[in-house]
Amino acid sequence: MIFKKKKITNAYTIEQCNSCNKEIKRKFKDGDCLFSEISKCSACNGTMLIEKIFGETIEL
């Protein structure tokens, strides 16, 4: 018998500060849009932008 492995894809968002280049990876939220300003950087108080939205696939 041949079994198919289940695949689950999780979406993630990378936020990057435009001043100090600090990056944060977090789970994707509805409404995330590339290059939109989200919040202030916790390290330097600069502006955090969404730089990348991607998915990671896990086989079970």
N, CA, C and O atoms as a Maestro MAE file, in Angstrom:
{
 s_m_m2io_version
 :::
 2.0.0
}

f_m_ct {
 s_m_title
 :::
 protein
 m_atom[240] {
  # First column is atom index #
  i_m_mmod_type
  r_m_x_coord
  r_m_y_coord
  r_m_z_coord
  i_m_residue_number
  s_m_chain_name
  s_m_pdb_residue_name
  s_m_pdb_atom_name
  i_m_atomic_number
  :::
  1 25 0.828 -1.190 0.000 1 A "MET " " N  " 7
  2 3 0.000 0.000 0.000 1 A "MET " " CA " 6
  3 2 0.871 1.252 0.000 1 A "MET " " C  " 6
  4 15 1.890 1.319 0.688 1 A "MET " " O  " 8
  5 25 0.459 2.220 -0.770 2 A "ILE " " N  " 7
  6 3 1.183 3.484 -0.820 2 A "ILE " " CA " 6
  7 2 0.338 4.545 -0.116 2 A "ILE " " C  " 6
  8 15 -0.836 4.747 -0.426 2 A "ILE " " O  " 8
  9 25 0.973 5.204 0.830 3 A "PHE " " N  " 7
  10 3 0.288 6.248 1.586 3 A "PHE " " CA " 6
  11 2 0.797 7.612 1.137 3 A "PHE " " C  " 6
  12 15 1.990 7.802 0.903 3 A "PHE " " O  " 8
  13 25 -0.119 8.542 1.025 4 A "LYS " " N  " 7
  14 3 0.273 9.913 0.715 4 A "LYS " " CA " 6
  15 2 0.507 10.651 2.024 4 A "LYS " " C  " 6
  16 15 -0.266 10.521 2.974 4 A "LYS " " O  " 8
  17 25 1.573 11.419 2.059 5 A "LYS " " N  " 7
  18 3 1.839 12.228 3.239 5 A "LYS " " CA " 6
  19 2 0.994 13.490 3.164 5 A "LYS " " C  " 6
  20 15 0.838 14.092 2.102 5 A "LYS " " O  " 8
  21 25 0.453 13.879 4.313 6 A "LYS " " N  " 7
  22 3 -0.306 15.125 4.373 6 A "LYS " " CA " 6
  23 2 0.670 16.289 4.336 6 A "LYS " " C  " 6
  24 15 1.737 16.245 4.950 6 A "LYS " " O  " 8
  25 25 0.292 17.323 3.612 7 A "LYS " " N  " 7
  26 3 1.111 18.523 3.540 7 A "LYS " " CA " 6
  27 2 0.315 19.694 4.097 7 A "LYS " " C  " 6
  28 15 -0.831 19.927 3.712 7 A "LYS " " O  " 8
  29 25 0.932 20.413 4.993 8 A "ILE " " N  " 7
  30 3 0.320 21.603 5.582 8 A "ILE " " CA " 6
  31 2 1.213 22.792 5.246 8 A "ILE " " C  " 6
  32 15 2.424 22.753 5.469 8 A "ILE " " O  " 8
  33 25 0.610 23.844 4.712 9 A "THR " " N  " 7
  34 3 1.365 25.053 4.392 9 A "THR " " CA " 6
  35 2 0.980 26.156 5.366 9 A "THR " " C  " 6
  36 15 -0.193 26.507 5.494 9 A "THR " " O  " 8
  37 25 1.981 26.697 6.048 10 A "ASN " " N  " 7
  38 3 1.781 27.803 6.978 10 A "ASN " " CA " 6
  39 2 2.305 29.082 6.331 10 A "ASN " " C  " 6
  40 15 3.406 29.093 5.783 10 A "ASN " " O  " 8
  41 25 1.528 30.149 6.392 11 A "ALA " " N  " 7
  42 3 1.929 31.432 5.812 11 A "ALA " " CA " 6
  43 2 2.609 32.291 6.876 11 A "ALA " " C  " 6
  44 15 2.158 32.361 8.019 11 A "ALA " " O  " 8
  45 25 3.700 32.940 6.478 12 A "TYR " " N  " 7
  46 3 4.467 33.799 7.377 12 A "TYR " " CA " 6
  47 2 4.702 35.159 6.732 12 A "TYR " " C  " 6
  48 15 4.652 35.303 5.511 12 A "TYR " " O  " 8
  49 25 4.958 36.146 7.575 13 A "THR " " N  " 7
  50 3 5.259 37.506 7.142 13 A "THR " " CA " 6
  51 2 6.589 37.918 7.756 13 A "THR " " C  " 6
  52 15 6.836 37.671 8.936 13 A "THR " " O  " 8
  53 25 7.446 38.546 6.954 14 A "ILE " " N  " 7
  54 3 8.705 39.107 7.449 14 A "ILE " " CA " 6
  55 2 8.544 40.620 7.510 14 A "ILE " " C  " 6
  56 15 8.244 41.267 6.506 14 A "ILE " " O  " 8
  57 25 8.749 41.178 8.710 15 A "GLU " " N  " 7
  58 3 8.741 42.626 8.899 15 A "GLU " " CA " 6
  59 2 10.185 43.081 9.036 15 A "GLU " " C  " 6
  60 15 10.986 42.415 9.692 15 A "GLU " " O  " 8
  61 25 10.527 44.218 8.419 16 A "GLN " " N  " 7
  62 3 11.893 44.730 8.512 16 A "GLN " " CA " 6
  63 2 11.865 46.222 8.801 16 A "GLN " " C  " 6
  64 15 11.070 46.967 8.227 16 A "GLN " " O  " 8
  65 25 12.753 46.648 9.705 17 A "CYS " " N  " 7
  66 3 12.872 48.060 10.048 17 A "CYS " " CA " 6
  67 2 13.650 48.768 8.937 17 A "CYS " " C  " 6
  68 15 14.667 48.256 8.469 17 A "CYS " " O  " 8
  69 25 13.175 49.941 8.515 18 A "ASN " " N  " 7
  70 3 13.876 50.660 7.452 18 A "ASN " " CA " 6
  71 2 15.079 51.441 7.971 18 A "ASN " " C  " 6
  72 15 15.849 51.974 7.172 18 A "ASN " " O  " 8
  73 25 15.262 51.523 9.296 19 A "SER " " N  " 7
  74 3 16.412 52.230 9.865 19 A "SER " " CA " 6
  75 2 17.542 51.283 10.257 19 A "SER " " C  " 6
  76 15 18.675 51.445 9.804 19 A "SER " " O  " 8
  77 25 17.238 50.298 11.098 20 A "CYS " " N  " 7
  78 3 18.287 49.411 11.618 20 A "CYS " " CA " 6
  79 2 18.289 48.029 10.966 20 A "CYS " " C  " 6
  80 15 19.140 47.202 11.295 20 A "CYS " " O  " 8
  81 25 17.360 47.761 10.054 21 A "ASN " " N  " 7
  82 3 17.251 46.488 9.314 21 A "ASN " " CA " 6
  83 2 16.942 45.275 10.188 21 A "ASN " " C  " 6
  84 15 17.192 44.143 9.775 21 A "ASN " " O  " 8
  85 25 16.404 45.490 11.385 22 A "LYS " " N  " 7
  86 3 15.981 44.381 12.238 22 A "LYS " " CA " 6
  87 2 14.830 43.650 11.557 22 A "LYS " " C  " 6
  88 15 13.910 44.286 11.041 22 A "LYS " " O  " 8
  89 25 14.875 42.300 11.551 23 A "GLU " " N  " 7
  90 3 13.823 41.502 10.923 23 A "GLU " " CA " 6
  91 2 13.066 40.696 11.966 23 A "GLU " " C  " 6
  92 15 13.647 40.191 12.926 23 A "GLU " " O  " 8
  93 25 11.757 40.584 11.760 24 A "ILE " " N  " 7
  94 3 10.896 39.781 12.624 24 A "ILE " " CA " 6
  95 2 10.054 38.880 11.734 24 A "ILE " " C  " 6
  96 15 9.434 39.343 10.777 24 A "ILE " " O  " 8
  97 25 10.034 37.578 12.056 25 A "LYS " " N  " 7
  98 3 9.191 36.620 11.342 25 A "LYS " " CA " 6
  99 2 7.987 36.328 12.223 25 A "LYS " " C  " 6
  100 15 8.131 36.020 13.406 25 A "LYS " " O  " 8
  101 25 6.792 36.428 11.633 26 A "ARG " " N  " 7
  102 3 5.571 36.144 12.393 26 A "ARG " " CA " 6
  103 2 4.568 35.467 11.476 26 A "ARG " " C  " 6
  104 15 4.734 35.451 10.256 26 A "ARG " " O  " 8
  105 25 3.525 34.908 12.078 27 A "LYS " " N  " 7
  106 3 2.465 34.280 11.285 27 A "LYS " " CA " 6
  107 2 1.717 35.345 10.495 27 A "LYS " " C  " 6
  108 15 1.526 36.466 10.966 27 A "LYS " " O  " 8
  109 25 1.300 34.980 9.292 28 A "PHE " " N  " 7
  110 3 0.546 35.872 8.413 28 A "PHE " " CA " 6
  111 2 -0.798 36.213 9.041 28 A "PHE " " C  " 6
  112 15 -1.452 35.352 9.631 28 A "PHE " " O  " 8
  113 25 -1.206 37.470 8.913 29 A "LYS " " N  " 7
  114 3 -2.527 37.916 9.370 29 A "LYS " " CA " 6
  115 2 -3.299 38.436 8.163 29 A "LYS " " C  " 6
  116 15 -2.706 38.999 7.242 29 A "LYS " " O  " 8
  117 25 -4.616 38.252 8.162 30 A "ASP " " N  " 7
  118 3 -5.442 38.824 7.096 30 A "ASP " " CA " 6
  119 2 -5.214 40.326 7.044 30 A "ASP " " C  " 6
  120 15 -5.187 40.996 8.077 30 A "ASP " " O  " 8
  121 25 -5.052 40.845 5.847 31 A "GLY " " N  " 7
  122 3 -4.826 42.275 5.686 31 A "GLY " " CA " 6
  123 2 -3.369 42.638 5.484 31 A "GLY " " C  " 6
  124 15 -3.067 43.783 5.147 31 A "GLY " " O  " 8
  125 25 -2.441 41.680 5.683 32 A "ASP " " N  " 7
  126 3 -1.027 41.947 5.431 32 A "ASP " " CA " 6
  127 2 -0.827 42.253 3.952 32 A "ASP " " C  " 6
  128 15 -1.330 41.533 3.089 32 A "ASP " " O  " 8
  129 25 -0.098 43.314 3.668 33 A "CYS " " N  " 7
  130 3 0.141 43.750 2.291 33 A "CYS " " CA " 6
  131 2 1.610 44.152 2.172 33 A "CYS " " C  " 6
  132 15 2.134 44.859 3.033 33 A "CYS " " O  " 8
  133 25 2.272 43.705 1.107 34 A "LEU " " N  " 7
  134 3 3.692 44.005 0.926 34 A "LEU " " CA " 6
  135 2 3.970 45.503 0.956 34 A "LEU " " C  " 6
  136 15 3.211 46.306 0.413 34 A "LEU " " O  " 8
  137 25 5.072 45.855 1.599 35 A "PHE " " N  " 7
  138 3 5.599 47.219 1.676 35 A "PHE " " CA " 6
  139 2 4.692 48.192 2.417 35 A "PHE " " C  " 6
  140 15 4.817 49.406 2.255 35 A "PHE " " O  " 8
  141 25 3.779 47.663 3.231 36 A "SER " " N  " 7
  142 3 2.943 48.553 4.038 36 A "SER " " CA " 6
  143 2 3.612 48.780 5.392 36 A "SER " " C  " 6
  144 15 4.278 47.891 5.922 36 A "SER " " O  " 8
  145 25 3.428 49.976 5.943 37 A "GLU " " N  " 7
  146 3 3.974 50.314 7.254 37 A "GLU " " CA " 6
  147 2 3.063 49.729 8.315 37 A "GLU " " C  " 6
  148 15 1.844 49.892 8.263 37 A "GLU " " O  " 8
  149 25 3.668 49.043 9.285 38 A "ILE " " N  " 7
  150 3 2.852 48.366 10.279 38 A "ILE " " CA " 6
  151 2 2.960 48.985 11.660 38 A "ILE " " C  " 6
  152 15 1.955 49.336 12.279 38 A "ILE " " O  " 8
  153 25 4.183 49.114 12.133 39 A "SER " " N  " 7
  154 3 4.379 49.546 13.511 39 A "SER " " CA " 6
  155 2 5.742 50.215 13.643 39 A "SER " " C  " 6
  156 15 6.442 50.438 12.656 39 A "SER " " O  " 8
  157 25 6.096 50.525 14.872 40 A "LYS " " N  " 7
  158 3 7.408 51.091 15.179 40 A "LYS " " CA " 6
  159 2 8.349 49.973 15.613 40 A "LYS " " C  " 6
  160 15 7.928 49.009 16.253 40 A "LYS " " O  " 8
  161 25 9.609 50.109 15.264 41 A "CYS " " N  " 7
  162 3 10.636 49.136 15.645 41 A "CYS " " CA " 6
  163 2 10.884 49.228 17.149 41 A "CYS " " C  " 6
  164 15 10.973 50.323 17.703 41 A "CYS " " O  " 8
  165 25 10.993 48.077 17.801 42 A "SER " " N  " 7
  166 3 11.236 48.063 19.247 42 A "SER " " CA " 6
  167 2 12.679 48.427 19.582 42 A "SER " " C  " 6
  168 15 12.963 48.827 20.710 42 A "SER " " O  " 8
  169 25 13.597 48.295 18.621 43 A "ALA " " N  " 7
  170 3 15.008 48.575 18.879 43 A "ALA " " CA " 6
  171 2 15.362 50.054 18.682 43 A "ALA " " C  " 6
  172 15 16.057 50.641 19.511 43 A "ALA " " O  " 8
  173 25 14.879 50.662 17.575 44 A "CYS " " N  " 7
  174 3 15.325 52.025 17.258 44 A "CYS " " CA " 6
  175 2 14.181 53.010 17.036 44 A "CYS " " C  " 6
  176 15 14.426 54.182 16.751 44 A "CYS " " O  " 8
  177 25 12.947 52.556 17.160 45 A "ASN " " N  " 7
  178 3 11.758 53.391 16.960 45 A "ASN " " CA " 6
  179 2 11.567 53.805 15.495 45 A "ASN " " C  " 6
  180 15 10.849 54.763 15.209 45 A "ASN " " O  " 8
  181 25 12.211 53.081 14.568 46 A "GLY " " N  " 7
  182 3 12.016 53.317 13.134 46 A "GLY " " CA " 6
  183 2 10.707 52.686 12.678 46 A "GLY " " C  " 6
  184 15 9.944 52.169 13.495 46 A "GLY " " O  " 8
  185 25 10.450 52.728 11.383 47 A "THR " " N  " 7
  186 3 9.210 52.192 10.826 47 A "THR " " CA " 6
  187 2 9.417 50.765 10.343 47 A "THR " " C  " 6
  188 15 10.367 50.481 9.614 47 A "THR " " O  " 8
  189 25 8.518 49.862 10.755 48 A "MET " " N  " 7
  190 3 8.562 48.469 10.310 48 A "MET " " CA " 6
  191 2 7.702 48.325 9.059 48 A "MET " " C  " 6
  192 15 6.552 48.763 9.032 48 A "MET " " O  " 8
  193 25 8.275 47.703 8.015 49 A "LEU " " N  " 7
  194 3 7.575 47.456 6.760 49 A "LEU " " CA " 6
  195 2 7.474 45.959 6.519 49 A "LEU " " C  " 6
  196 15 8.350 45.203 6.939 49 A "LEU " " O  " 8
  197 25 6.418 45.524 5.849 50 A "ILE " " N  " 7
  198 3 6.315 44.122 5.443 50 A "ILE " " CA " 6
  199 2 7.191 43.944 4.211 50 A "ILE " " C  " 6
  200 15 6.934 44.543 3.167 50 A "ILE " " O  " 8
  201 25 8.227 43.118 4.334 51 A "GLU " " N  " 7
  202 3 9.182 42.897 3.250 51 A "GLU " " CA " 6
  203 2 8.884 41.637 2.455 51 A "GLU " " C  " 6
  204 15 9.167 41.572 1.258 51 A "GLU " " O  " 8
  205 25 8.309 40.625 3.122 52 A "LYS " " N  " 7
  206 3 8.118 39.343 2.442 52 A "LYS " " CA " 6
  207 2 6.934 38.610 3.047 52 A "LYS " " C  " 6
  208 15 6.719 38.655 4.258 52 A "LYS " " O  " 8
  209 25 6.164 37.934 2.198 53 A "ILE " " N  " 7
  210 3 5.098 37.033 2.626 53 A "ILE " " CA " 6
  211 2 5.350 35.716 1.914 53 A "ILE " " C  " 6
  212 15 5.468 35.682 0.689 53 A "ILE " " O  " 8
  213 25 5.434 34.628 2.678 54 A "PHE " " N  " 7
  214 3 5.767 33.341 2.071 54 A "PHE " " CA " 6
  215 2 5.134 32.202 2.850 54 A "PHE " " C  " 6
  216 15 4.629 32.401 3.955 54 A "PHE " " O  " 8
  217 25 5.162 31.015 2.278 55 A "GLY " " N  " 7
  218 3 4.621 29.830 2.927 55 A "GLY " " CA " 6
  219 2 5.694 28.784 3.135 55 A "GLY " " C  " 6
  220 15 6.605 28.648 2.318 55 A "GLY " " O  " 8
  221 25 5.589 28.045 4.226 56 A "GLU " " N  " 7
  222 3 6.471 26.915 4.504 56 A "GLU " " CA " 6
  223 2 5.602 25.665 4.567 56 A "GLU " " C  " 6
  224 15 4.602 25.631 5.283 56 A "GLU " " O  " 8
  225 25 5.990 24.639 3.812 57 A "THR " " N  " 7
  226 3 5.222 23.401 3.754 57 A "THR " " CA " 6
  227 2 5.842 22.364 4.674 57 A "THR " " C  " 6
  228 15 7.055 22.150 4.665 57 A "THR " " O  " 8
  229 25 4.990 21.720 5.470 58 A "ILE " " N  " 7
  230 3 5.404 20.661 6.391 58 A "ILE " " CA " 6
  231 2 4.717 19.379 5.960 58 A "ILE " " C  " 6
  232 15 3.503 19.359 5.756 58 A "ILE " " O  " 8
  233 25 5.492 18.302 5.819 59 A "GLU " " N  " 7
  234 3 4.911 17.002 5.486 59 A "GLU " " CA " 6
  235 2 4.729 16.205 6.765 59 A "GLU " " C  " 6
  236 15 5.651 16.088 7.572 59 A "GLU " " O  " 8
  237 25 3.543 15.660 6.943 60 A "LEU " " N  " 7
  238 3 3.246 14.860 8.137 60 A "LEU " " CA " 6
  239 2 3.268 13.391 7.806 60 A "LEU " " C  " 6
  240 15 3.041 12.557 8.684 60 A "LEU " " O  " 8
  :::
 }
 m_bond[239] {
  # First column is bond index #
  i_m_from
  i_m_to
  i_m_order
  :::
  1 1 2 1
  2 2 3 1
  3 3 4 2
  4 3 5 1
  5 5 6 1
  6 6 7 1
  7 7 8 2
  8 7 9 1
  9 9 10 1
  10 10 11 1
  11 11 12 2
  12 11 13 1
  13 13 14 1
  14 14 15 1
  15 15 16 2
  16 15 17 1
  17 17 18 1
  18 18 19 1
  19 19 20 2
  20 19 21 1
  21 21 22 1
  22 22 23 1
  23 23 24 2
  24 23 25 1
  25 25 26 1
  26 26 27 1
  27 27 28 2
  28 27 29 1
  29 29 30 1
  30 30 31 1
  31 31 32 2
  32 31 33 1
  33 33 34 1
  34 34 35 1
  35 35 36 2
  36 35 37 1
  37 37 38 1
  38 38 39 1
  39 39 40 2
  40 39 41 1
  41 41 42 1
  42 42 43 1
  43 43 44 2
  44 43 45 1
  45 45 46 1
  46 46 47 1
  47 47 48 2
  48 47 49 1
  49 49 50 1
  50 50 51 1
  51 51 52 2
  52 51 53 1
  53 53 54 1
  54 54 55 1
  55 55 56 2
  56 55 57 1
  57 57 58 1
  58 58 59 1
  59 59 60 2
  60 59 61 1
  61 61 62 1
  62 62 63 1
  63 63 64 2
  64 63 65 1
  65 65 66 1
  66 66 67 1
  67 67 68 2
  68 67 69 1
  69 69 70 1
  70 70 71 1
  71 71 72 2
  72 71 73 1
  73 73 74 1
  74 74 75 1
  75 75 76 2
  76 75 77 1
  77 77 78 1
  78 78 79 1
  79 79 80 2
  80 79 81 1
  81 81 82 1
  82 82 83 1
  83 83 84 2
  84 83 85 1
  85 85 86 1
  86 86 87 1
  87 87 88 2
  88 87 89 1
  89 89 90 1
  90 90 91 1
  91 91 92 2
  92 91 93 1
  93 93 94 1
  94 94 95 1
  95 95 96 2
  96 95 97 1
  97 97 98 1
  98 98 99 1
  99 99 100 2
  100 99 101 1
  101 101 102 1
  102 102 103 1
  103 103 104 2
  104 103 105 1
  105 105 106 1
  106 106 107 1
  107 107 108 2
  108 107 109 1
  109 109 110 1
  110 110 111 1
  111 111 112 2
  112 111 113 1
  113 113 114 1
  114 114 115 1
  115 115 116 2
  116 115 117 1
  117 117 118 1
  118 118 119 1
  119 119 120 2
  120 119 121 1
  121 121 122 1
  122 122 123 1
  123 123 124 2
  124 123 125 1
  125 125 126 1
  126 126 127 1
  127 127 128 2
  128 127 129 1
  129 129 130 1
  130 130 131 1
  131 131 132 2
  132 131 133 1
  133 133 134 1
  134 134 135 1
  135 135 136 2
  136 135 137 1
  137 137 138 1
  138 138 139 1
  139 139 140 2
  140 139 141 1
  141 141 142 1
  142 142 143 1
  143 143 144 2
  144 143 145 1
  145 145 146 1
  146 146 147 1
  147 147 148 2
  148 147 149 1
  149 149 150 1
  150 150 151 1
  151 151 152 2
  152 151 153 1
  153 153 154 1
  154 154 155 1
  155 155 156 2
  156 155 157 1
  157 157 158 1
  158 158 159 1
  159 159 160 2
  160 159 161 1
  161 161 162 1
  162 162 163 1
  163 163 164 2
  164 163 165 1
  165 165 166 1
  166 166 167 1
  167 167 168 2
  168 167 169 1
  169 169 170 1
  170 170 171 1
  171 171 172 2
  172 171 173 1
  173 173 174 1
  174 174 175 1
  175 175 176 2
  176 175 177 1
  177 177 178 1
  178 178 179 1
  179 179 180 2
  180 179 181 1
  181 181 182 1
  182 182 183 1
  183 183 184 2
  184 183 185 1
  185 185 186 1
  186 186 187 1
  187 187 188 2
  188 187 189 1
  189 189 190 1
  190 190 191 1
  191 191 192 2
  192 191 193 1
  193 193 194 1
  194 194 195 1
  195 195 196 2
  196 195 197 1
  197 197 198 1
  198 198 199 1
  199 199 200 2
  200 199 201 1
  201 201 202 1
  202 202 203 1
  203 203 204 2
  204 203 205 1
  205 205 206 1
  206 206 207 1
  207 207 208 2
  208 207 209 1
  209 209 210 1
  210 210 211 1
  211 211 212 2
  212 211 213 1
  213 213 214 1
  214 214 215 1
  215 215 216 2
  216 215 217 1
  217 217 218 1
  218 218 219 1
  219 219 220 2
  220 219 221 1
  221 221 222 1
  222 222 223 1
  223 223 224 2
  224 223 225 1
  225 225 226 1
  226 226 227 1
  227 227 228 2
  228 227 229 1
  229 229 230 1
  230 230 231 1
  231 231 232 2
  232 231 233 1
  233 233 234 1
  234 234 235 1
  235 235 236 2
  236 235 237 1
  237 237 238 1
  238 238 239 1
  239 239 240 2
  :::
 }
}
